[in-house]
């Protein structure tokens, strides 16, 4: 089996993370990351449930924030795996 260089592992992790979304540059705000479509659907559904008063706004905000934190942790773990593979 051919040995892979450490940079190829890091490049693979970077490509996976880049495929999870994209960012746009807004004039006043700056660079804004746009979530993947399924994440947008999740946030939209939370907003719709809160607007229809099926759930309370604070609950929707807490669920959205928790979802965002989990996604952020997932990205951090992927970077750490790439660094560990680089060191191996």
Helices and strands as residue ranges (DSSP letters): H 6-18, E 22-26, E 30-34, H 37-51, H 57-87
